[in-house]
Amino acid sequence: MEERLEQWAGPPAPRSSVLYWAGHGEAAPDGAWLAVHETPGSMRTRGLLPESLAAFIDAEWARRIADPYAWTVVVIEACGAERFADLVAVRLLSGDKPRRLAIVGVGGYGAGHLGEFADALSGALASYTDNDETIRLADLMLRLHDRMQVGSIHADAFDLHLAPPLPRPRLLPYGITTPLDVYAELQTFLTGLTPDERSHFIPKAQGAEQGELAWYFVGRDRERAEIARWLRAEPTGMLVVTGRAGAGKSALLGNVLVHAHPGLRKLLVQSGHLRELPADERPPDRVFDAVIHLTGASMSELVGRLARAADLGKRPGTGSTAQDIEWLLDRLGKRAEPFTLLVDALDEAQEPLDVAGSLLTRLAELPRVRVVVGTRASTREGPDQPETDDRNLLDALGAAHLVVVPRDPGALGEYVRLRLGHALPGADPAAVDAAARRIQAYDRHFLYARLAVHEIVADPELVTPEGADALAELLRRDHRALFAAAVDRLARRSAAAGPLLEALALARGRGLPRADRIWAIAAGALSDGVPVTDLDIDQLLEAAAPYVMLDSEHEQSVYRLAHRTFQEHFLTPPQGQTR
């Protein structure tokens, strides 16, 4: 045993390492011990002592210190491992402490069970998404600790945050913006593809970024064909896709993106997930040079993303957004190549009217530049608000080709049948059809249908004869009340669910990061003393996946509520209620 520890502590060259110790152990108030091969019945006389392992860790650090990027994680999984790890940490901190180190003890002061570390590590790694380009070891230790039933982790004291991040293998090569239920289904689909096939699923072209997967999109043939004709005919200018909140504008634009990507289109047609369109009804291949979702985006962020997409070089360090806009317009205006931009959710940008009037309208006036915009007509409208004649966003965009997305009860009913048929394969087809017809009869938008579908999936009894009255009661609600029902259902399952969702409602920009417990800490401040852990986030994201949007910022996952209607539920509490 000592020979193997010496080999680990004195490698030929400094390197990063993980030392994993699994076996028998014992702990008591006066010490802790680990059994080795030659240990007799009592570990106290011949077992490995904390100070002995600490000496090997010190020796390993003396070798590793020469590499400023090398790190070490020591994992002890045994009975009494928590006590043993604590004593090792105390011993190391009493001298010239090692750095970029974590000491993990898996197993309490009493009995421990092998396999707990593997389970906790698997859960921690699964909590990252394809929006996380790297894994920081300090953050991984936090997520690991929240999933360990018993044990301790010493990382902060040994400056593990100084360790360089680890690259994370991903199915998708770039970040994605999508509700989490769509992300989960997309991941399942991707795992069945070859690497070459998978490469077609760049996020800007697979449709999930706009909130729905390609194989659930129905209807909108006329609107899609009108967009395609404009893209084929107009060399410059602006096309605006507008309609009431929840009408399905984003899903329509996502479907246009799918049909504009020939490799992806062919793959989905061959797999039966997409209907082949006549050539004159689909957009030109690879027509979009940039696709940007504007939720939470600032003017400065948009200018930077456009500059990168158009390969305009580094922005001058003016410190002035107005000057940056002028620089962008000047450089784009001098480009010889055409540039077609798609921006969605203009109404959810930080400064929607300024973005519309000061940037998008002026972009569309440039030669060889086209702009396609998805937006509500007004910043003052919402799914459950009265119809308004206000058109401040459309007015700010100026003269543009308008494509209005109206209600489509027939397509909505087909959508409900598809979603329920996929999610509830054992349900009676006649009952599913009846539920679809009832939802269709309310003549609502697609957001309403999506909410109703997810509540039915959460309670399949709603599509049985016994659940008919409950289904009728559910469907009488508006968008916000449907979401309120979902929040109540989730809160009954977990006391942390409400605070976690409310924290997302209060978030600004693109959302809250999960890393470094930021989302959990924010929710804890709203929880009236209920502790919130990363494991609670796991459970929420599984149960509330349709209502939470996954996005990326600074190369890491961030989360927000999937629709402004959900945010309004928390920002406008019932009369008489205050926080």
C-alpha positions as CSV (number, residue, x, y, z in Angstrom):
1,M,0.0,0.0,0.0
2,E,2.7,2.5,1.0
3,E,4.6,1.7,-2.2
4,R,1.5,2.6,-4.3
5,L,1.0,5.8,-2.4
6,E,4.7,6.7,-2.9
7,Q,4.3,6.1,-6.7
8,W,1.2,8.4,-6.7
9,A,3.0,11.1,-4.6
10,G,6.2,11.1,-6.7
11,P,5.3,10.8,-10.4
12,P,8.0,11.3,-13.1
13,A,6.5,14.7,-13.9
14,P,3.9,17.0,-12.2
15,R,0.4,16.2,-13.3
16,S,-3.3,16.3,-12.2
17,S,-4.6,13.2,-10.5
18,V,-7.5,11.6,-8.6
19,L,-6.7,9.3,-5.7
20,Y,-9.7,7.1,-4.9
21,W,-9.5,5.0,-1.7
22,A,-12.3,2.4,-1.1
23,G,-12.4,-0.1,1.7
24,H,-13.0,-0.5,5.4
25,G,-12.6,2.2,7.9
26,E,-13.4,3.2,11.5
27,A,-13.9,6.5,13.3
28,A,-14.1,7.5,16.9
29,P,-13.9,10.8,18.9
30,D,-10.1,10.2,19.3
31,G,-9.3,9.4,15.7
32,A,-10.0,7.6,12.5
33,W,-8.3,4.7,10.6
34,L,-8.4,3.0,7.2
35,A,-7.8,-0.7,6.8
36,V,-5.1,-1.9,4.4
37,H,-4.3,-5.4,3.1
38,E,-2.2,-6.5,6.1
39,T,-4.4,-4.9,8.8
40,P,-5.4,-7.3,11.6
41,G,-8.7,-7.2,13.3
42,S,-8.1,-3.9,15.0
43,M,-7.3,-1.0,12.6
44,R,-6.1,1.2,15.5
45,T,-2.7,-0.5,15.6
46,R,-2.0,-1.3,11.9
47,G,-4.4,0.8,9.9
48,L,-3.6,3.9,7.8
49,L,-3.7,7.1,9.9
50,P,-4.9,10.5,8.7
51,E,-1.5,12.0,9.4
52,S,0.1,9.3,7.2
53,L,-2.1,10.0,4.2
54,A,-1.6,13.7,4.8
55,A,2.1,13.2,4.6
56,F,1.7,11.5,1.2
57,I,-0.5,14.4,0.0
58,D,2.2,16.9,1.2
59,A,4.8,15.0,-0.8
60,E,2.5,14.9,-3.9
61,W,2.1,18.7,-3.5
62,A,5.8,19.2,-3.3
63,R,6.1,17.5,-6.7
64,R,2.9,19.1,-8.2
65,I,3.7,22.7,-7.2
66,A,6.0,23.0,-10.2
67,D,2.9,22.9,-12.5
68,P,0.7,25.9,-11.9
69,Y,-2.3,24.2,-13.6
70,A,-2.1,20.7,-11.9
71,W,-4.7,19.7,-9.4
72,T,-5.5,16.8,-7.1
73,V,-8.8,15.3,-5.8
74,V,-8.5,12.7,-3.0
75,V,-11.6,10.6,-2.4
76,I,-12.0,8.3,0.6
77,E,-15.0,6.0,0.6
78,A,-15.3,3.9,3.7
79,C,-16.9,3.7,7.1
80,G,-15.8,6.7,9.1
81,A,-14.6,8.5,6.0
82,E,-16.1,11.9,7.0
83,R,-14.1,11.9,10.2
84,F,-10.9,10.6,8.4
85,A,-11.2,13.3,5.8
86,D,-11.7,16.0,8.4
87,L,-8.6,14.9,10.3
88,V,-6.5,14.8,7.0
89,A,-7.7,18.4,6.2
90,V,-6.8,19.6,9.7
91,R,-3.3,18.1,9.5
92,L,-2.7,19.6,6.0
93,L,-3.9,23.1,7.1
94,S,-1.5,23.0,10.1
95,G,1.5,23.3,7.8
96,D,2.3,24.7,4.4
97,K,-1.1,23.8,2.9
98,P,-1.3,22.3,-0.6
99,R,-3.3,24.2,-3.2
100,R,-5.7,23.2,-6.0
101,L,-6.7,20.3,-3.8
102,A,-10.0,18.7,-2.6
103,I,-10.3,16.1,0.1
104,V,-13.6,14.1,-0.1
105,G,-14.8,11.8,2.6
106,V,-17.8,9.7,1.6
107,G,-19.4,7.9,4.5
108,G,-20.3,9.3,7.9
109,Y,-18.8,8.7,11.3
110,G,-20.5,5.4,11.3
111,A,-21.3,2.9,8.5
112,G,-20.6,3.7,4.9
113,H,-21.8,2.1,1.7
114,L,-19.6,1.6,-1.4
115,G,-21.2,3.1,-4.5
116,E,-22.5,6.3,-2.9
117,F,-19.7,8.3,-4.4
118,A,-20.3,7.0,-7.9
119,D,-24.0,7.7,-7.6
120,A,-23.4,11.3,-6.3
121,L,-20.8,12.0,-9.0
122,S,-23.1,10.7,-11.8
123,G,-25.8,13.0,-10.6
124,A,-23.5,16.0,-10.3
125,L,-22.1,15.4,-13.8
126,A,-25.7,15.0,-15.2
127,S,-26.6,18.4,-13.8
128,Y,-24.5,20.0,-16.5
129,T,-25.9,20.6,-20.0
130,D,-24.5,21.2,-23.5
131,N,-24.5,24.9,-22.6
132,D,-21.7,24.2,-20.2
133,E,-18.5,24.3,-22.2
134,T,-16.4,23.4,-19.2
135,I,-16.7,22.1,-15.6
136,R,-15.0,24.0,-12.8
137,L,-13.8,21.6,-10.2
138,A,-14.9,23.9,-7.3
139,D,-18.4,24.0,-8.7
140,L,-18.4,20.2,-9.2
141,M,-17.5,19.7,-5.6
142,L,-20.5,21.9,-4.5
143,R,-22.9,19.8,-6.7
144,L,-21.3,16.6,-5.4
145,H,-21.7,17.6,-1.8
146,D,-25.4,18.3,-2.2
147,R,-25.9,14.8,-3.5
148,M,-23.9,13.0,-0.9
149,Q,-26.0,11.4,1.8
150,V,-23.3,11.8,4.4
151,G,-19.7,13.0,4.2
152,S,-17.6,16.1,3.9
153,I,-15.7,17.9,1.2
154,H,-12.7,20.2,1.8
155,A,-12.1,22.3,-1.3
156,D,-12.3,26.0,-0.5
157,A,-9.6,25.8,2.2
158,F,-7.2,24.3,-0.4
159,D,-8.0,26.9,-3.2
160,L,-9.5,24.4,-5.6
161,H,-11.0,27.4,-7.4
162,L,-7.6,28.0,-8.8
163,A,-7.7,24.8,-10.8
164,P,-8.3,25.3,-14.5
165,P,-11.7,24.2,-15.8
166,L,-12.1,20.8,-17.4
167,P,-13.5,20.5,-21.0
168,R,-16.9,18.9,-21.1
169,P,-17.9,16.5,-23.9
170,R,-21.1,17.6,-25.6
171,L,-23.6,16.2,-28.0
172,L,-24.3,19.7,-29.4
173,P,-21.2,21.7,-30.4
174,Y,-22.8,25.1,-29.4
175,G,-25.2,26.4,-26.8
176,I,-28.9,26.1,-27.1
177,T,-32.0,28.1,-25.9
178,T,-35.0,25.8,-25.3
179,P,-37.4,24.6,-22.7
180,L,-36.0,21.8,-20.7
181,D,-38.5,19.2,-21.7
182,V,-37.6,19.9,-25.4
183,Y,-33.9,19.7,-24.5
184,A,-34.4,16.3,-22.8
185,E,-36.2,14.9,-25.8
186,L,-33.6,16.4,-28.2
187,Q,-30.8,14.7,-26.3
188,T,-32.6,11.4,-26.5
189,F,-33.0,11.8,-30.3
190,L,-29.3,12.9,-30.7
191,T,-27.9,9.8,-28.9
192,G,-29.4,7.6,-31.6
193,L,-27.6,9.5,-34.4
194,T,-24.2,9.0,-35.9
195,P,-21.6,11.8,-35.3
196,D,-22.1,12.9,-38.9
197,E,-25.8,13.1,-38.5
198,R,-25.5,14.8,-35.2
199,S,-23.4,17.5,-36.7
200,H,-26.5,18.8,-38.6
201,F,-28.1,19.7,-35.3
202,I,-26.4,23.0,-34.8
203,P,-28.7,24.9,-32.4
204,K,-29.6,27.7,-34.8
205,A,-31.2,25.2,-37.2
206,Q,-32.9,22.4,-35.3
207,G,-36.0,24.4,-34.2
208,A,-35.7,23.7,-30.4
209,E,-34.2,27.2,-29.9
210,Q,-37.6,28.5,-30.8
211,G,-39.3,26.4,-28.2
212,E,-40.6,23.4,-30.1
213,L,-39.1,20.4,-31.8
214,A,-39.6,20.1,-35.5
215,W,-41.7,16.9,-35.3
216,Y,-44.4,18.6,-33.2
217,F,-44.8,21.6,-35.5
218,V,-48.2,21.6,-37.3
219,G,-50.0,24.1,-39.6
220,R,-48.9,27.5,-40.6
221,D,-48.4,26.5,-44.3
222,R,-49.5,29.8,-45.6
223,E,-47.4,31.9,-43.3
224,R,-44.3,29.7,-43.9
225,A,-44.7,29.9,-47.6
226,E,-45.0,33.7,-47.4
227,I,-41.8,34.0,-45.5
228,A,-40.1,31.7,-48.0
229,R,-41.3,33.8,-50.9
230,W,-40.0,37.0,-49.3
231,L,-36.6,35.4,-48.7
232,R,-36.3,34.3,-52.3
233,A,-37.4,37.5,-53.8
234,E,-36.2,40.4,-51.7
235,P,-32.5,41.4,-51.7
236,T,-32.9,43.9,-48.8
237,G,-35.4,45.1,-46.3
238,M,-37.3,43.8,-43.3
239,L,-40.0,41.1,-42.7
240,V,-41.8,41.0,-39.4
241,V,-43.6,37.9,-38.1
242,T,-46.1,39.1,-35.5
243,G,-49.2,38.0,-33.7
244,R,-50.7,37.8,-30.2
245,A,-48.6,36.5,-27.3
246,G,-48.6,32.7,-27.4
247,A,-49.7,32.4,-31.0
248,G,-46.7,30.4,-32.1
249,K,-44.5,33.0,-33.8
250,S,-41.3,31.4,-32.4
251,A,-42.3,27.9,-33.4
252,L,-43.0,29.1,-36.9
253,L,-39.6,30.7,-37.2
254,G,-38.0,27.6,-35.8
255,N,-39.7,25.5,-38.5
256,V,-38.4,27.9,-41.2
257,L,-34.9,27.4,-39.8
258,V,-35.2,23.6,-40.1
259,H,-36.3,23.8,-43.7
260,A,-33.4,26.2,-44.5
261,H,-30.9,23.6,-43.4
262,P,-30.6,20.9,-46.2
263,G,-28.8,18.3,-44.3
264,L,-31.0,18.5,-41.2
265,R,-34.1,18.7,-43.4
266,K,-33.1,15.5,-45.3
267,L,-32.4,13.7,-42.0
268,L,-35.7,14.6,-40.4
269,V,-37.7,13.7,-43.6
270,Q,-36.0,10.3,-43.8
271,S,-36.7,9.5,-40.1
272,G,-40.4,10.5,-40.5
273,H,-40.1,13.5,-38.3
274,L,-40.7,16.1,-41.0
275,R,-42.9,16.5,-44.1
276,E,-41.0,17.3,-47.4
277,L,-42.1,20.7,-48.7
278,P,-42.2,21.7,-52.4
279,A,-39.1,23.7,-53.3
280,D,-41.1,26.9,-53.8
281,E,-42.6,26.7,-50.3
282,R,-39.4,26.4,-48.4
283,P,-36.7,29.1,-47.8
284,P,-33.4,29.1,-49.6
285,D,-30.8,26.7,-48.2
286,R,-28.6,28.2,-45.5
287,V,-30.3,31.5,-45.9
288,F,-29.6,32.9,-42.4
289,D,-26.2,34.2,-41.5
290,A,-27.1,35.0,-37.9
291,V,-30.0,33.8,-35.6
292,I,-30.4,35.6,-32.3
293,H,-32.9,35.1,-29.5
294,L,-33.3,38.5,-27.9
295,T,-34.7,37.6,-24.5
296,G,-32.8,39.5,-21.9
297,A,-30.4,40.9,-24.5
298,S,-29.0,44.4,-24.3
299,M,-28.2,46.6,-27.2
300,S,-24.5,46.3,-26.6
301,E,-24.7,42.5,-26.5
302,L,-26.7,42.4,-29.8
303,V,-24.1,44.6,-31.5
304,G,-21.3,42.3,-30.4
305,R,-23.1,39.2,-31.5
306,L,-23.9,40.7,-34.9
307,A,-20.3,41.8,-35.3
308,R,-19.1,38.3,-34.6
309,A,-21.6,36.7,-36.9
310,A,-20.7,39.0,-39.8
311,D,-16.9,38.5,-39.0
312,L,-16.4,42.3,-38.8
313,G,-13.4,42.1,-36.5
314,K,-13.0,43.5,-33.0
315,R,-15.2,46.4,-31.9
316,P,-13.3,49.6,-31.2
317,G,-13.1,50.3,-27.5
318,T,-15.3,53.4,-27.6
319,G,-17.3,52.7,-24.5
320,S,-20.3,54.1,-26.2
321,T,-23.1,51.9,-27.5
322,A,-24.2,54.6,-29.9
323,Q,-20.7,54.7,-31.5
324,D,-20.6,50.9,-31.6
325,I,-23.9,51.0,-33.6
326,E,-22.5,53.4,-36.1
327,W,-19.4,51.3,-36.4
328,L,-21.5,48.2,-37.0
329,L,-23.7,49.9,-39.6
330,D,-20.6,51.3,-41.4
331,R,-18.8,47.9,-41.6
332,L,-21.9,45.9,-42.6
333,G,-22.7,48.5,-45.3
334,K,-19.3,48.0,-46.8
335,R,-19.6,44.2,-47.0
336,A,-19.7,42.7,-50.5
337,E,-21.6,39.6,-49.3
338,P,-25.3,39.6,-48.5
339,F,-26.2,39.2,-44.8
340,T,-29.6,37.9,-43.6
341,L,-30.4,38.2,-39.9
342,L,-33.2,36.5,-37.9
343,V,-34.0,37.9,-34.5
344,D,-36.8,36.5,-32.3
345,A,-38.5,37.7,-29.2
346,L,-37.8,41.4,-29.8
347,D,-40.4,42.3,-27.2
348,E,-38.4,40.4,-24.5
349,A,-35.1,42.4,-25.2
350,Q,-33.9,44.7,-22.4
351,E,-34.6,47.8,-24.6
352,P,-37.0,46.5,-27.3
353,L,-38.1,49.9,-28.7
354,D,-34.5,51.2,-28.9
355,V,-33.3,47.9,-30.5
356,A,-36.1,48.2,-33.1
357,G,-35.7,51.9,-34.0
358,S,-32.0,52.5,-33.5
359,L,-30.6,49.3,-34.9
360,L,-32.9,46.8,-36.7
361,T,-34.7,49.4,-38.8
362,R,-31.3,50.9,-39.9
363,L,-29.8,47.5,-40.6
364,A,-32.7,46.7,-43.0
365,E,-31.9,49.9,-44.9
366,L,-28.4,48.8,-45.8
367,P,-27.7,47.3,-49.2
368,R,-27.6,43.5,-49.3
369,V,-28.9,43.2,-45.7
370,R,-32.2,41.6,-44.8
371,V,-33.8,41.4,-41.3
372,V,-36.5,38.9,-40.2
373,V,-38.0,39.8,-36.8
374,G,-40.3,37.9,-34.6
375,T,-42.2,40.1,-32.1
376,R,-45.5,41.0,-30.5
377,A,-47.1,44.1,-31.9
378,S,-46.8,46.0,-28.6
379,T,-44.8,45.9,-25.4
380,R,-48.2,46.3,-23.6
381,E,-49.8,43.1,-24.7
382,G,-50.0,39.7,-23.0
383,P,-51.8,36.4,-23.3
384,D,-54.5,37.1,-20.8
385,Q,-54.7,40.9,-21.3
386,P,-57.5,42.6,-23.4
387,E,-56.8,43.2,-27.0
388,T,-55.0,46.5,-27.6
389,D,-54.7,48.8,-30.6
390,D,-51.2,49.8,-29.5
391,R,-48.5,48.9,-32.0
392,N,-45.5,50.6,-30.5
393,L,-43.1,47.8,-31.5
394,L,-44.4,47.6,-35.1
395,D,-44.3,51.4,-35.3
396,A,-40.7,51.5,-34.1
397,L,-39.8,48.9,-36.8
398,G,-41.3,51.1,-39.5
399,A,-42.3,50.0,-43.0
400,A,-41.9,46.3,-43.2
401,H,-43.5,43.2,-44.8
402,L,-45.8,41.9,-42.1
403,V,-46.7,38.2,-41.7
404,V,-49.5,37.9,-39.1
405,V,-49.8,34.6,-37.2
406,P,-53.5,34.2,-36.3
407,R,-55.3,31.6,-34.3
408,D,-55.4,28.2,-36.0
409,P,-57.8,25.9,-34.1
410,G,-57.3,23.0,-36.5
411,A,-53.5,23.0,-36.2
412,L,-53.8,23.5,-32.4
413,G,-56.0,20.3,-32.1
414,E,-53.5,18.3,-34.2
415,Y,-50.7,19.6,-32.0
416,V,-52.4,18.4,-28.9
417,R,-53.0,14.9,-30.4
418,L,-49.4,14.6,-31.3
419,R,-48.1,15.7,-27.9
420,L,-50.5,13.6,-25.9
421,G,-50.1,10.6,-28.2
422,H,-46.3,10.7,-27.7
423,A,-46.4,11.4,-23.9
424,L,-49.2,9.0,-23.1
425,P,-48.8,6.0,-25.4
426,G,-51.1,3.9,-23.3
427,A,-54.0,6.4,-23.3
428,D,-57.2,5.6,-25.1
429,P,-56.9,7.3,-28.6
430,A,-60.6,8.3,-28.4
431,A,-60.0,10.0,-25.1
432,V,-56.9,11.8,-26.4
433,D,-59.0,13.0,-29.4
434,A,-61.8,14.1,-27.1
435,A,-59.3,16.1,-25.0
436,A,-57.8,17.7,-28.1
437,R,-61.3,18.7,-29.3
438,R,-62.1,20.3,-26.0
439,I,-58.9,22.3,-25.9
440,Q,-59.5,23.3,-29.6
441,A,-63.0,24.5,-28.8
442,Y,-61.7,27.2,-26.5
443,D,-60.1,28.9,-29.6
444,R,-56.9,29.8,-27.7
445,H,-53.3,30.2,-28.9
446,F,-50.6,27.5,-28.9
447,L,-49.2,28.6,-25.5
448,Y,-52.5,27.7,-23.9
449,A,-52.4,24.3,-25.6
450,R,-48.9,23.7,-24.5
451,L,-49.7,24.5,-20.9
452,A,-52.9,22.3,-21.0
453,V,-50.9,19.4,-22.5
454,H,-48.3,19.4,-19.7
455,E,-50.9,19.5,-17.0
456,I,-52.6,16.5,-18.6
457,V,-49.3,14.6,-18.9
458,A,-48.7,15.3,-15.2
459,D,-52.1,13.8,-14.4
460,P,-53.1,11.3,-17.1
461,E,-56.4,10.6,-15.2
462,L,-57.7,13.8,-16.8
463,V,-58.2,12.0,-20.1
464,T,-60.2,9.2,-18.5
465,P,-64.0,9.3,-18.0
466,E,-63.4,9.7,-14.2
467,G,-61.3,12.9,-14.9
468,A,-63.7,14.6,-17.2
469,D,-65.0,17.1,-14.7
470,A,-61.5,17.9,-13.5
471,L,-60.4,18.4,-17.1
472,A,-63.3,20.8,-17.8
473,E,-62.3,22.8,-14.7
474,L,-58.7,22.9,-15.8
475,L,-59.5,24.1,-19.3
476,R,-61.7,26.9,-18.1
477,R,-58.6,28.7,-16.8
478,D,-56.6,31.2,-18.7
479,H,-52.8,31.0,-19.4
480,R,-51.8,32.4,-16.0
481,A,-54.2,30.3,-14.1
482,L,-53.0,27.2,-15.9
483,F,-49.4,28.0,-14.8
484,A,-50.6,28.7,-11.3
485,A,-52.1,25.2,-11.2
486,A,-48.7,23.8,-12.2
487,V,-47.0,25.8,-9.5
488,D,-49.4,24.5,-6.9
489,R,-48.8,21.0,-8.1
490,L,-45.1,21.3,-8.0
491,A,-45.2,23.0,-4.5
492,R,-47.1,20.0,-3.1
493,R,-44.2,17.8,-4.3
494,S,-41.4,19.9,-2.9
495,A,-41.2,22.9,-0.6
496,A,-38.3,24.2,-2.6
497,A,-40.2,24.3,-6.0
498,G,-42.0,27.6,-5.4
499,P,-38.9,29.6,-4.3
500,L,-36.8,28.1,-7.1
501,L,-39.4,29.2,-9.7
502,E,-39.9,32.6,-8.1
503,A,-36.1,33.2,-8.2
504,L,-36.2,32.6,-11.9
505,A,-39.1,35.1,-12.2
506,L,-37.0,37.8,-10.5
507,A,-33.9,37.1,-12.6
508,R,-32.7,39.6,-15.1
509,G,-30.9,39.2,-18.4
510,R,-30.7,35.7,-19.8
511,G,-31.4,34.0,-16.4
512,L,-29.8,32.6,-13.3
513,P,-26.7,30.3,-13.4
514,R,-26.8,27.1,-11.4
515,A,-23.1,27.1,-10.9
516,D,-21.6,28.1,-7.5
517,R,-25.1,27.5,-6.0
518,I,-26.2,31.0,-7.3
519,W,-29.8,29.8,-8.2
520,A,-30.1,27.8,-5.0
521,I,-28.9,30.7,-2.8
522,A,-31.3,33.1,-4.5
523,A,-34.2,30.7,-3.9
524,G,-33.1,30.2,-0.3
525,A,-33.6,33.9,0.3
526,L,-37.2,33.5,-0.8
527,S,-37.9,30.2,1.0
528,D,-38.8,31.4,4.5
529,G,-36.1,29.2,6.0
530,V,-36.5,26.1,3.8
531,P,-33.1,25.0,2.7
532,V,-32.6,24.8,-1.0
533,T,-29.9,22.5,-2.5
534,D,-28.7,21.6,-6.0
535,L,-30.6,18.3,-5.6
536,D,-33.8,20.3,-5.2
537,I,-32.9,21.9,-8.6
538,D,-32.5,18.4,-10.1
539,Q,-36.0,17.5,-8.9
540,L,-37.6,20.7,-10.1
541,L,-36.1,20.5,-13.5
542,E,-37.4,17.0,-14.0
543,A,-40.9,17.9,-12.8
544,A,-41.2,21.5,-14.2
545,A,-39.2,21.0,-17.4
546,P,-41.8,22.5,-19.7
547,Y,-41.8,25.8,-17.7
548,V,-38.1,26.4,-17.4
549,M,-36.0,27.7,-20.3
550,L,-32.4,26.6,-20.7
551,D,-30.1,29.3,-22.1
552,S,-26.3,30.0,-22.1
553,E,-24.3,33.0,-21.0
554,H,-20.5,33.2,-20.5
555,E,-20.1,29.6,-21.6
556,Q,-22.3,28.2,-18.9
557,S,-26.0,27.2,-18.4
558,V,-28.5,29.7,-17.2
559,Y,-32.1,29.3,-16.5
560,R,-35.2,31.4,-16.6
561,L,-39.0,30.9,-16.9
562,A,-40.0,29.8,-20.4
563,H,-42.5,32.5,-21.0
564,R,-43.3,36.0,-19.8
565,T,-46.7,34.8,-18.7
566,F,-45.1,32.5,-16.1
567,Q,-43.0,35.5,-14.8
568,E,-46.1,37.6,-14.5
569,H,-47.6,35.0,-12.1
570,F,-44.9,35.8,-9.5
571,L,-44.6,39.5,-10.3
572,T,-48.3,40.2,-9.9
573,P,-49.4,38.2,-6.8
574,P,-53.1,38.0,-5.8
575,Q,-54.6,41.1,-4.3
576,G,-53.7,41.4,-0.6
577,Q,-50.6,39.3,-0.9
578,T,-47.2,40.9,-0.6
579,R,-43.7,39.6,0.0
